[in-house]
Amino acid sequence: MDKVTWGIIIAAVAFAVIVGGYFILKGGYQAPTPTPTGPLAPEKVAPGEQIPSPPEEVSLPDEEEAIAPALTEEQMITPEPTPEPESEPEPMQEPTPEPEPTPEPEPTPEPLPTKEISMTARNFAFIPNSATVQKGQELKINFSISGTHTFTIDELGVNYSLSGGYYGTGSKTVSFIPDKLGTFEYYCAIPGHRANGMLGSLKVE
Ligand SMILES: [Cu+2]
């Protein structure tokens, strides 16, 4: 009977070792992966009783898988910042408004067209004896001259000699730009001519 009892005990121990080794192998290979999360000591103590632990391990990979798709979604959102290159064309639009400042030189229209008139200078009168011009406008006077005279405006610094030539007749064109507003007298500076009525008035407006 002893031999049989020993045999049963040996057989039972061998069976336990085989079964335990089986579970150790099954749980031992899977253990490395879950170790980071659950460093539970009981795994080594009861290899056969750890069977329920594997389902917990399965849940962990599910969480990782759940995190992975979330990352992909984030990656789907990240591509949005790519449109930045589209903002680059903006500097191209800035140079275009530059042409606007160029039209600023509008003061150019100020140059008024030259005013041209005809006038006779003779003893002892200017005909006509009045004229009008705008300030800053060039006044051009085409003289028909009889005798020797001058066309003088003291306030405007105007003083031209008018000579009818040896035979007493001639022509001359003079021009000036009044730089003052007002009414000024033009006259002949030859002694006695102004006193005899050789004068007129120029209105600068
Ligand atoms: Cu005169």
Boltz pocket constraint, residues with backbone or C-beta under 6 A from the ligand:
constraints:
  - pocket:
      binder: B
      contacts: [[A, 122], [A, 124], [A, 148], [A, 149], [A, 150], [A, 188], [A, 189], [A, 190], [A, 193], [A, 198]]
      max_distance: 6.0
